[in-house]
Amino acid sequence: MRLPGFHFHEDMAGTWTGEDGVERPMRFTAEARASSTLQYLRDRKVKLHGDVTVDGLASAKALAGEMTMDPILGRLIRYEFAFVGDDGQRYRFIGQKDITPRDIYASMTTLPGQLLALDGKRIGTVQLKFERRDLPRFLASWRLDLFG
């Protein structure tokens, strides 16, 4: 028997700071999708697709990657995705929410991370937030994929 999958949408926005020390806006909108709930329960991973804007680097570019969602046992939610910048070069974002029970709200809504060039060289640090006003839309976006 196959368990249905699920999907949801998430928006995060904040800033990135390049090696030049200048702070600039960054945001992403992504759909997270697990094709099978059983597979998700095994590996805690969902696929990410959406778009990202990194001021001075990428304007509404497609992103693809994955999210590891293990907030209870592993106490983490990790995001990894790649995108092509306005310069035609490939970049990666890696970020992780470390969930702490004593500050559950901040740890579930704050996403520190890094922007990396394809060769792994860090080009900037990132600080993104999930805004409280987006919670109703986020919760309403959760759906079961009953037919695959």
Chimera marker file (.cmm) of the C-alpha trace (Angstrom):
<marker_set name="trace">
<marker id="1" x="0.000" y="0.000" z="0.000" r="1" g="1" b="0" radius="0.5"/>
<marker id="2" x="1.322" y="3.420" z="-0.953" r="1" g="1" b="0" radius="0.5"/>
<marker id="3" x="0.847" y="6.290" z="1.468" r="1" g="1" b="0" radius="0.5"/>
<marker id="4" x="0.033" y="9.605" z="-0.199" r="1" g="1" b="0" radius="0.5"/>
<marker id="5" x="2.640" y="12.309" z="-0.363" r="1" g="1" b="0" radius="0.5"/>
<marker id="6" x="2.215" y="15.930" z="0.654" r="1" g="1" b="0" radius="0.5"/>
<marker id="7" x="3.275" y="19.415" z="-0.300" r="1" g="1" b="0" radius="0.5"/>
<marker id="8" x="3.285" y="22.948" z="1.062" r="1" g="1" b="0" radius="0.5"/>
<marker id="9" x="4.554" y="26.429" z="0.191" r="1" g="1" b="0" radius="0.5"/>
<marker id="10" x="6.976" y="28.551" z="2.211" r="1" g="1" b="0" radius="0.5"/>
<marker id="11" x="8.249" y="32.110" z="1.849" r="1" g="1" b="0" radius="0.5"/>
<marker id="12" x="11.311" y="33.429" z="3.647" r="1" g="1" b="0" radius="0.5"/>
<marker id="13" x="12.920" y="36.859" z="3.400" r="1" g="1" b="0" radius="0.5"/>
<marker id="14" x="15.812" y="38.717" z="4.938" r="1" g="1" b="0" radius="0.5"/>
<marker id="15" x="19.306" y="39.754" z="3.995" r="1" g="1" b="0" radius="0.5"/>
<marker id="16" x="22.590" y="38.450" z="2.706" r="1" g="1" b="0" radius="0.5"/>
<marker id="17" x="25.955" y="40.022" z="3.374" r="1" g="1" b="0" radius="0.5"/>
<marker id="18" x="28.660" y="39.594" z="0.784" r="1" g="1" b="0" radius="0.5"/>
<marker id="19" x="32.387" y="39.485" z="1.355" r="1" g="1" b="0" radius="0.5"/>
<marker id="20" x="32.363" y="43.263" z="0.740" r="1" g="1" b="0" radius="0.5"/>
<marker id="21" x="30.381" y="43.702" z="3.977" r="1" g="1" b="0" radius="0.5"/>
<marker id="22" x="27.333" y="45.188" z="2.242" r="1" g="1" b="0" radius="0.5"/>
<marker id="23" x="23.940" y="43.897" z="3.439" r="1" g="1" b="0" radius="0.5"/>
<marker id="24" x="21.385" y="43.316" z="0.670" r="1" g="1" b="0" radius="0.5"/>
<marker id="25" x="17.854" y="41.856" z="0.473" r="1" g="1" b="0" radius="0.5"/>
<marker id="26" x="17.227" y="38.167" z="-0.245" r="1" g="1" b="0" radius="0.5"/>
<marker id="27" x="14.040" y="36.133" z="-0.428" r="1" g="1" b="0" radius="0.5"/>
<marker id="28" x="12.793" y="32.800" z="-1.672" r="1" g="1" b="0" radius="0.5"/>
<marker id="29" x="9.435" y="31.178" z="-2.303" r="1" g="1" b="0" radius="0.5"/>
<marker id="30" x="9.401" y="27.412" z="-2.545" r="1" g="1" b="0" radius="0.5"/>
<marker id="31" x="7.099" y="24.457" z="-2.833" r="1" g="1" b="0" radius="0.5"/>
<marker id="32" x="8.234" y="21.533" z="-0.698" r="1" g="1" b="0" radius="0.5"/>
<marker id="33" x="6.981" y="18.139" z="-1.882" r="1" g="1" b="0" radius="0.5"/>
<marker id="34" x="7.256" y="14.580" z="-0.644" r="1" g="1" b="0" radius="0.5"/>
<marker id="35" x="6.007" y="12.071" z="-3.214" r="1" g="1" b="0" radius="0.5"/>
<marker id="36" x="5.452" y="9.516" z="-0.437" r="1" g="1" b="0" radius="0.5"/>
<marker id="37" x="4.792" y="10.083" z="3.253" r="1" g="1" b="0" radius="0.5"/>
<marker id="38" x="6.400" y="6.702" z="3.985" r="1" g="1" b="0" radius="0.5"/>
<marker id="39" x="9.601" y="7.749" z="2.209" r="1" g="1" b="0" radius="0.5"/>
<marker id="40" x="9.560" y="11.048" z="4.096" r="1" g="1" b="0" radius="0.5"/>
<marker id="41" x="9.257" y="9.176" z="7.399" r="1" g="1" b="0" radius="0.5"/>
<marker id="42" x="12.322" y="7.135" z="6.408" r="1" g="1" b="0" radius="0.5"/>
<marker id="43" x="14.644" y="9.957" z="5.305" r="1" g="1" b="0" radius="0.5"/>
<marker id="44" x="12.916" y="13.182" z="6.489" r="1" g="1" b="0" radius="0.5"/>
<marker id="45" x="13.552" y="14.805" z="3.078" r="1" g="1" b="0" radius="0.5"/>
<marker id="46" x="11.313" y="16.753" z="0.710" r="1" g="1" b="0" radius="0.5"/>
<marker id="47" x="12.124" y="18.248" z="-2.697" r="1" g="1" b="0" radius="0.5"/>
<marker id="48" x="12.200" y="22.031" z="-3.095" r="1" g="1" b="0" radius="0.5"/>
<marker id="49" x="11.262" y="23.996" z="-6.217" r="1" g="1" b="0" radius="0.5"/>
<marker id="50" x="10.575" y="27.691" z="-6.470" r="1" g="1" b="0" radius="0.5"/>
<marker id="51" x="12.335" y="30.961" z="-7.074" r="1" g="1" b="0" radius="0.5"/>
<marker id="52" x="14.942" y="33.046" z="-5.315" r="1" g="1" b="0" radius="0.5"/>
<marker id="53" x="15.950" y="36.685" z="-5.475" r="1" g="1" b="0" radius="0.5"/>
<marker id="54" x="19.383" y="37.582" z="-4.139" r="1" g="1" b="0" radius="0.5"/>
<marker id="55" x="19.886" y="41.323" z="-4.623" r="1" g="1" b="0" radius="0.5"/>
<marker id="56" x="22.932" y="41.941" z="-6.815" r="1" g="1" b="0" radius="0.5"/>
<marker id="57" x="23.249" y="38.247" z="-7.698" r="1" g="1" b="0" radius="0.5"/>
<marker id="58" x="19.980" y="36.682" z="-8.906" r="1" g="1" b="0" radius="0.5"/>
<marker id="59" x="16.630" y="38.185" z="-9.927" r="1" g="1" b="0" radius="0.5"/>
<marker id="60" x="13.668" y="35.773" z="-9.511" r="1" g="1" b="0" radius="0.5"/>
<marker id="61" x="15.704" y="32.746" z="-10.595" r="1" g="1" b="0" radius="0.5"/>
<marker id="62" x="14.462" y="29.154" z="-10.391" r="1" g="1" b="0" radius="0.5"/>
<marker id="63" x="15.708" y="27.144" z="-7.432" r="1" g="1" b="0" radius="0.5"/>
<marker id="64" x="15.822" y="23.378" z="-6.945" r="1" g="1" b="0" radius="0.5"/>
<marker id="65" x="17.024" y="21.321" z="-4.022" r="1" g="1" b="0" radius="0.5"/>
<marker id="66" x="15.834" y="19.618" z="-0.886" r="1" g="1" b="0" radius="0.5"/>
<marker id="67" x="14.851" y="20.221" z="2.695" r="1" g="1" b="0" radius="0.5"/>
<marker id="68" x="15.508" y="17.897" z="5.605" r="1" g="1" b="0" radius="0.5"/>
<marker id="69" x="12.644" y="18.309" z="8.064" r="1" g="1" b="0" radius="0.5"/>
<marker id="70" x="13.363" y="16.664" z="11.400" r="1" g="1" b="0" radius="0.5"/>
<marker id="71" x="12.272" y="19.249" z="13.981" r="1" g="1" b="0" radius="0.5"/>
<marker id="72" x="11.361" y="16.823" z="16.776" r="1" g="1" b="0" radius="0.5"/>
<marker id="73" x="13.967" y="14.060" z="16.948" r="1" g="1" b="0" radius="0.5"/>
<marker id="74" x="16.801" y="15.725" z="15.025" r="1" g="1" b="0" radius="0.5"/>
<marker id="75" x="15.870" y="19.249" z="16.094" r="1" g="1" b="0" radius="0.5"/>
<marker id="76" x="16.703" y="20.680" z="12.686" r="1" g="1" b="0" radius="0.5"/>
<marker id="77" x="15.255" y="21.879" z="9.408" r="1" g="1" b="0" radius="0.5"/>
<marker id="78" x="17.950" y="22.096" z="6.722" r="1" g="1" b="0" radius="0.5"/>
<marker id="79" x="17.578" y="23.786" z="3.340" r="1" g="1" b="0" radius="0.5"/>
<marker id="80" x="19.871" y="23.150" z="0.381" r="1" g="1" b="0" radius="0.5"/>
<marker id="81" x="19.149" y="24.486" z="-3.078" r="1" g="1" b="0" radius="0.5"/>
<marker id="82" x="20.941" y="25.601" z="-6.223" r="1" g="1" b="0" radius="0.5"/>
<marker id="83" x="20.175" y="28.382" z="-8.690" r="1" g="1" b="0" radius="0.5"/>
<marker id="84" x="21.757" y="30.194" z="-11.623" r="1" g="1" b="0" radius="0.5"/>
<marker id="85" x="22.662" y="33.834" z="-11.010" r="1" g="1" b="0" radius="0.5"/>
<marker id="86" x="22.127" y="36.747" z="-13.356" r="1" g="1" b="0" radius="0.5"/>
<marker id="87" x="25.761" y="36.248" z="-14.433" r="1" g="1" b="0" radius="0.5"/>
<marker id="88" x="25.002" y="32.694" z="-15.662" r="1" g="1" b="0" radius="0.5"/>
<marker id="89" x="27.028" y="31.090" z="-12.857" r="1" g="1" b="0" radius="0.5"/>
<marker id="90" x="25.594" y="28.394" z="-10.554" r="1" g="1" b="0" radius="0.5"/>
<marker id="91" x="25.248" y="29.124" z="-6.836" r="1" g="1" b="0" radius="0.5"/>
<marker id="92" x="24.066" y="27.207" z="-3.794" r="1" g="1" b="0" radius="0.5"/>
<marker id="93" x="22.279" y="28.160" z="-0.619" r="1" g="1" b="0" radius="0.5"/>
<marker id="94" x="22.738" y="26.057" z="2.520" r="1" g="1" b="0" radius="0.5"/>
<marker id="95" x="20.912" y="26.993" z="5.694" r="1" g="1" b="0" radius="0.5"/>
<marker id="96" x="19.698" y="25.310" z="8.835" r="1" g="1" b="0" radius="0.5"/>
<marker id="97" x="17.181" y="26.014" z="11.563" r="1" g="1" b="0" radius="0.5"/>
<marker id="98" x="18.427" y="24.456" z="14.801" r="1" g="1" b="0" radius="0.5"/>
<marker id="99" x="15.281" y="23.855" z="16.835" r="1" g="1" b="0" radius="0.5"/>
<marker id="100" x="15.564" y="24.670" z="20.538" r="1" g="1" b="0" radius="0.5"/>
<marker id="101" x="12.604" y="23.911" z="22.836" r="1" g="1" b="0" radius="0.5"/>
<marker id="102" x="13.400" y="26.864" z="25.111" r="1" g="1" b="0" radius="0.5"/>
<marker id="103" x="12.958" y="29.306" z="22.173" r="1" g="1" b="0" radius="0.5"/>
<marker id="104" x="10.755" y="27.369" z="19.786" r="1" g="1" b="0" radius="0.5"/>
<marker id="105" x="9.347" y="30.413" z="17.961" r="1" g="1" b="0" radius="0.5"/>
<marker id="106" x="12.679" y="32.037" z="17.081" r="1" g="1" b="0" radius="0.5"/>
<marker id="107" x="14.343" y="28.739" z="16.206" r="1" g="1" b="0" radius="0.5"/>
<marker id="108" x="11.479" y="27.724" z="13.872" r="1" g="1" b="0" radius="0.5"/>
<marker id="109" x="11.330" y="31.087" z="12.096" r="1" g="1" b="0" radius="0.5"/>
<marker id="110" x="14.997" y="32.114" z="11.760" r="1" g="1" b="0" radius="0.5"/>
<marker id="111" x="17.139" y="30.609" z="9.008" r="1" g="1" b="0" radius="0.5"/>
<marker id="112" x="20.849" y="31.439" z="9.042" r="1" g="1" b="0" radius="0.5"/>
<marker id="113" x="22.805" y="30.227" z="6.043" r="1" g="1" b="0" radius="0.5"/>
<marker id="114" x="25.487" y="30.699" z="3.450" r="1" g="1" b="0" radius="0.5"/>
<marker id="115" x="25.657" y="31.470" z="-0.248" r="1" g="1" b="0" radius="0.5"/>
<marker id="116" x="28.297" y="29.456" z="-2.044" r="1" g="1" b="0" radius="0.5"/>
<marker id="117" x="29.820" y="29.525" z="-5.507" r="1" g="1" b="0" radius="0.5"/>
<marker id="118" x="29.778" y="26.250" z="-7.414" r="1" g="1" b="0" radius="0.5"/>
<marker id="119" x="33.353" y="25.509" z="-6.257" r="1" g="1" b="0" radius="0.5"/>
<marker id="120" x="32.196" y="25.748" z="-2.614" r="1" g="1" b="0" radius="0.5"/>
<marker id="121" x="33.727" y="29.162" z="-1.908" r="1" g="1" b="0" radius="0.5"/>
<marker id="122" x="31.535" y="31.196" z="0.433" r="1" g="1" b="0" radius="0.5"/>
<marker id="123" x="30.352" y="34.410" z="-1.176" r="1" g="1" b="0" radius="0.5"/>
<marker id="124" x="28.044" y="35.570" z="1.594" r="1" g="1" b="0" radius="0.5"/>
<marker id="125" x="26.219" y="34.909" z="4.840" r="1" g="1" b="0" radius="0.5"/>
<marker id="126" x="22.437" y="34.895" z="5.018" r="1" g="1" b="0" radius="0.5"/>
<marker id="127" x="19.845" y="35.667" z="7.682" r="1" g="1" b="0" radius="0.5"/>
<marker id="128" x="16.249" y="34.887" z="6.658" r="1" g="1" b="0" radius="0.5"/>
<marker id="129" x="12.987" y="34.976" z="8.622" r="1" g="1" b="0" radius="0.5"/>
<marker id="130" x="9.585" y="33.416" z="8.315" r="1" g="1" b="0" radius="0.5"/>
<marker id="131" x="7.156" y="36.217" z="9.118" r="1" g="1" b="0" radius="0.5"/>
<marker id="132" x="4.316" y="35.591" z="11.568" r="1" g="1" b="0" radius="0.5"/>
<marker id="133" x="1.842" y="37.251" z="9.173" r="1" g="1" b="0" radius="0.5"/>
<marker id="134" x="2.616" y="34.475" z="6.643" r="1" g="1" b="0" radius="0.5"/>
<marker id="135" x="1.565" y="31.684" z="9.038" r="1" g="1" b="0" radius="0.5"/>
<marker id="136" x="-2.100" y="31.413" z="7.936" r="1" g="1" b="0" radius="0.5"/>
<marker id="137" x="-1.098" y="31.180" z="4.253" r="1" g="1" b="0" radius="0.5"/>
<marker id="138" x="1.650" y="28.648" z="5.089" r="1" g="1" b="0" radius="0.5"/>
<marker id="139" x="-0.727" y="26.422" z="7.086" r="1" g="1" b="0" radius="0.5"/>
<marker id="140" x="-3.425" y="26.661" z="4.413" r="1" g="1" b="0" radius="0.5"/>
<marker id="141" x="-0.939" y="25.543" z="1.737" r="1" g="1" b="0" radius="0.5"/>
<marker id="142" x="-0.445" y="22.036" z="3.209" r="1" g="1" b="0" radius="0.5"/>
<marker id="143" x="-2.041" y="19.379" z="1.018" r="1" g="1" b="0" radius="0.5"/>
<marker id="144" x="-2.036" y="15.596" z="0.713" r="1" g="1" b="0" radius="0.5"/>
<marker id="145" x="-1.198" y="14.295" z="-2.739" r="1" g="1" b="0" radius="0.5"/>
<marker id="146" x="-3.766" y="11.514" z="-2.852" r="1" g="1" b="0" radius="0.5"/>
<marker id="147" x="-3.179" y="10.521" z="-6.470" r="1" g="1" b="0" radius="0.5"/>
<marker id="148" x="0.608" y="10.755" z="-6.697" r="1" g="1" b="0" radius="0.5"/>
<link id1="1" id2="2" r="1" g="1" b="0" radius="0.2"/>
<link id1="2" id2="3" r="1" g="1" b="0" radius="0.2"/>
<link id1="3" id2="4" r="1" g="1" b="0" radius="0.2"/>
<link id1="4" id2="5" r="1" g="1" b="0" radius="0.2"/>
<link id1="5" id2="6" r="1" g="1" b="0" radius="0.2"/>
<link id1="6" id2="7" r="1" g="1" b="0" radius="0.2"/>
<link id1="7" id2="8" r="1" g="1" b="0" radius="0.2"/>
<link id1="8" id2="9" r="1" g="1" b="0" radius="0.2"/>
<link id1="9" id2="10" r="1" g="1" b="0" radius="0.2"/>
<link id1="10" id2="11" r="1" g="1" b="0" radius="0.2"/>
<link id1="11" id2="12" r="1" g="1" b="0" radius="0.2"/>
<link id1="12" id2="13" r="1" g="1" b="0" radius="0.2"/>
<link id1="13" id2="14" r="1" g="1" b="0" radius="0.2"/>
<link id1="14" id2="15" r="1" g="1" b="0" radius="0.2"/>
<link id1="15" id2="16" r="1" g="1" b="0" radius="0.2"/>
<link id1="16" id2="17" r="1" g="1" b="0" radius="0.2"/>
<link id1="17" id2="18" r="1" g="1" b="0" radius="0.2"/>
<link id1="18" id2="19" r="1" g="1" b="0" radius="0.2"/>
<link id1="19" id2="20" r="1" g="1" b="0" radius="0.2"/>
<link id1="20" id2="21" r="1" g="1" b="0" radius="0.2"/>
<link id1="21" id2="22" r="1" g="1" b="0" radius="0.2"/>
<link id1="22" id2="23" r="1" g="1" b="0" radius="0.2"/>
<link id1="23" id2="24" r="1" g="1" b="0" radius="0.2"/>
<link id1="24" id2="25" r="1" g="1" b="0" radius="0.2"/>
<link id1="25" id2="26" r="1" g="1" b="0" radius="0.2"/>
<link id1="26" id2="27" r="1" g="1" b="0" radius="0.2"/>
<link id1="27" id2="28" r="1" g="1" b="0" radius="0.2"/>
<link id1="28" id2="29" r="1" g="1" b="0" radius="0.2"/>
<link id1="29" id2="30" r="1" g="1" b="0" radius="0.2"/>
<link id1="30" id2="31" r="1" g="1" b="0" radius="0.2"/>
<link id1="31" id2="32" r="1" g="1" b="0" radius="0.2"/>
<link id1="32" id2="33" r="1" g="1" b="0" radius="0.2"/>
<link id1="33" id2="34" r="1" g="1" b="0" radius="0.2"/>
<link id1="34" id2="35" r="1" g="1" b="0" radius="0.2"/>
<link id1="35" id2="36" r="1" g="1" b="0" radius="0.2"/>
<link id1="36" id2="37" r="1" g="1" b="0" radius="0.2"/>
<link id1="37" id2="38" r="1" g="1" b="0" radius="0.2"/>
<link id1="38" id2="39" r="1" g="1" b="0" radius="0.2"/>
<link id1="39" id2="40" r="1" g="1" b="0" radius="0.2"/>
<link id1="40" id2="41" r="1" g="1" b="0" radius="0.2"/>
<link id1="41" id2="42" r="1" g="1" b="0" radius="0.2"/>
<link id1="42" id2="43" r="1" g="1" b="0" radius="0.2"/>
<link id1="43" id2="44" r="1" g="1" b="0" radius="0.2"/>
<link id1="44" id2="45" r="1" g="1" b="0" radius="0.2"/>
<link id1="45" id2="46" r="1" g="1" b="0" radius="0.2"/>
<link id1="46" id2="47" r="1" g="1" b="0" radius="0.2"/>
<link id1="47" id2="48" r="1" g="1" b="0" radius="0.2"/>
<link id1="48" id2="49" r="1" g="1" b="0" radius="0.2"/>
<link id1="49" id2="50" r="1" g="1" b="0" radius="0.2"/>
<link id1="50" id2="51" r="1" g="1" b="0" radius="0.2"/>
<link id1="51" id2="52" r="1" g="1" b="0" radius="0.2"/>
<link id1="52" id2="53" r="1" g="1" b="0" radius="0.2"/>
<link id1="53" id2="54" r="1" g="1" b="0" radius="0.2"/>
<link id1="54" id2="55" r="1" g="1" b="0" radius="0.2"/>
<link id1="55" id2="56" r="1" g="1" b="0" radius="0.2"/>
<link id1="56" id2="57" r="1" g="1" b="0" radius="0.2"/>
<link id1="57" id2="58" r="1" g="1" b="0" radius="0.2"/>
<link id1="58" id2="59" r="1" g="1" b="0" radius="0.2"/>
<link id1="59" id2="60" r="1" g="1" b="0" radius="0.2"/>
<link id1="60" id2="61" r="1" g="1" b="0" radius="0.2"/>
<link id1="61" id2="62" r="1" g="1" b="0" radius="0.2"/>
<link id1="62" id2="63" r="1" g="1" b="0" radius="0.2"/>
<link id1="63" id2="64" r="1" g="1" b="0" radius="0.2"/>
<link id1="64" id2="65" r="1" g="1" b="0" radius="0.2"/>
<link id1="65" id2="66" r="1" g="1" b="0" radius="0.2"/>
<link id1="66" id2="67" r="1" g="1" b="0" radius="0.2"/>
<link id1="67" id2="68" r="1" g="1" b="0" radius="0.2"/>
<link id1="68" id2="69" r="1" g="1" b="0" radius="0.2"/>
<link id1="69" id2="70" r="1" g="1" b="0" radius="0.2"/>
<link id1="70" id2="71" r="1" g="1" b="0" radius="0.2"/>
<link id1="71" id2="72" r="1" g="1" b="0" radius="0.2"/>
<link id1="72" id2="73" r="1" g="1" b="0" radius="0.2"/>
<link id1="73" id2="74" r="1" g="1" b="0" radius="0.2"/>
<link id1="74" id2="75" r="1" g="1" b="0" radius="0.2"/>
<link id1="75" id2="76" r="1" g="1" b="0" radius="0.2"/>
<link id1="76" id2="77" r="1" g="1" b="0" radius="0.2"/>
<link id1="77" id2="78" r="1" g="1" b="0" radius="0.2"/>
<link id1="78" id2="79" r="1" g="1" b="0" radius="0.2"/>
<link id1="79" id2="80" r="1" g="1" b="0" radius="0.2"/>
<link id1="80" id2="81" r="1" g="1" b="0" radius="0.2"/>
<link id1="81" id2="82" r="1" g="1" b="0" radius="0.2"/>
<link id1="82" id2="83" r="1" g="1" b="0" radius="0.2"/>
<link id1="83" id2="84" r="1" g="1" b="0" radius="0.2"/>
<link id1="84" id2="85" r="1" g="1" b="0" radius="0.2"/>
<link id1="85" id2="86" r="1" g="1" b="0" radius="0.2"/>
<link id1="86" id2="87" r="1" g="1" b="0" radius="0.2"/>
<link id1="87" id2="88" r="1" g="1" b="0" radius="0.2"/>
<link id1="88" id2="89" r="1" g="1" b="0" radius="0.2"/>
<link id1="89" id2="90" r="1" g="1" b="0" radius="0.2"/>
<link id1="90" id2="91" r="1" g="1" b="0" radius="0.2"/>
<link id1="91" id2="92" r="1" g="1" b="0" radius="0.2"/>
<link id1="92" id2="93" r="1" g="1" b="0" radius="0.2"/>
<link id1="93" id2="94" r="1" g="1" b="0" radius="0.2"/>
<link id1="94" id2="95" r="1" g="1" b="0" radius="0.2"/>
<link id1="95" id2="96" r="1" g="1" b="0" radius="0.2"/>
<link id1="96" id2="97" r="1" g="1" b="0" radius="0.2"/>
<link id1="97" id2="98" r="1" g="1" b="0" radius="0.2"/>
<link id1="98" id2="99" r="1" g="1" b="0" radius="0.2"/>
<link id1="99" id2="100" r="1" g="1" b="0" radius="0.2"/>
<link id1="100" id2="101" r="1" g="1" b="0" radius="0.2"/>
<link id1="101" id2="102" r="1" g="1" b="0" radius="0.2"/>
<link id1="102" id2="103" r="1" g="1" b="0" radius="0.2"/>
<link id1="103" id2="104" r="1" g="1" b="0" radius="0.2"/>
<link id1="104" id2="105" r="1" g="1" b="0" radius="0.2"/>
<link id1="105" id2="106" r="1" g="1" b="0" radius="0.2"/>
<link id1="106" id2="107" r="1" g="1" b="0" radius="0.2"/>
<link id1="107" id2="108" r="1" g="1" b="0" radius="0.2"/>
<link id1="108" id2="109" r="1" g="1" b="0" radius="0.2"/>
<link id1="109" id2="110" r="1" g="1" b="0" radius="0.2"/>
<link id1="110" id2="111" r="1" g="1" b="0" radius="0.2"/>
<link id1="111" id2="112" r="1" g="1" b="0" radius="0.2"/>
<link id1="112" id2="113" r="1" g="1" b="0" radius="0.2"/>
<link id1="113" id2="114" r="1" g="1" b="0" radius="0.2"/>
<link id1="114" id2="115" r="1" g="1" b="0" radius="0.2"/>
<link id1="115" id2="116" r="1" g="1" b="0" radius="0.2"/>
<link id1="116" id2="117" r="1" g="1" b="0" radius="0.2"/>
<link id1="117" id2="118" r="1" g="1" b="0" radius="0.2"/>
<link id1="118" id2="119" r="1" g="1" b="0" radius="0.2"/>
<link id1="119" id2="120" r="1" g="1" b="0" radius="0.2"/>
<link id1="120" id2="121" r="1" g="1" b="0" radius="0.2"/>
<link id1="121" id2="122" r="1" g="1" b="0" radius="0.2"/>
<link id1="122" id2="123" r="1" g="1" b="0" radius="0.2"/>
<link id1="123" id2="124" r="1" g="1" b="0" radius="0.2"/>
<link id1="124" id2="125" r="1" g="1" b="0" radius="0.2"/>
<link id1="125" id2="126" r="1" g="1" b="0" radius="0.2"/>
<link id1="126" id2="127" r="1" g="1" b="0" radius="0.2"/>
<link id1="127" id2="128" r="1" g="1" b="0" radius="0.2"/>
<link id1="128" id2="129" r="1" g="1" b="0" radius="0.2"/>
<link id1="129" id2="130" r="1" g="1" b="0" radius="0.2"/>
<link id1="130" id2="131" r="1" g="1" b="0" radius="0.2"/>
<link id1="131" id2="132" r="1" g="1" b="0" radius="0.2"/>
<link id1="132" id2="133" r="1" g="1" b="0" radius="0.2"/>
<link id1="133" id2="134" r="1" g="1" b="0" radius="0.2"/>
<link id1="134" id2="135" r="1" g="1" b="0" radius="0.2"/>
<link id1="135" id2="136" r="1" g="1" b="0" radius="0.2"/>
<link id1="136" id2="137" r="1" g="1" b="0" radius="0.2"/>
<link id1="137" id2="138" r="1" g="1" b="0" radius="0.2"/>
<link id1="138" id2="139" r="1" g="1" b="0" radius="0.2"/>
<link id1="139" id2="140" r="1" g="1" b="0" radius="0.2"/>
<link id1="140" id2="141" r="1" g="1" b="0" radius="0.2"/>
<link id1="141" id2="142" r="1" g="1" b="0" radius="0.2"/>
<link id1="142" id2="143" r="1" g="1" b="0" radius="0.2"/>
<link id1="143" id2="144" r="1" g="1" b="0" radius="0.2"/>
<link id1="144" id2="145" r="1" g="1" b="0" radius="0.2"/>
<link id1="145" id2="146" r="1" g="1" b="0" radius="0.2"/>
<link id1="146" id2="147" r="1" g="1" b="0" radius="0.2"/>
<link id1="147" id2="148" r="1" g="1" b="0" radius="0.2"/>
</marker_set>
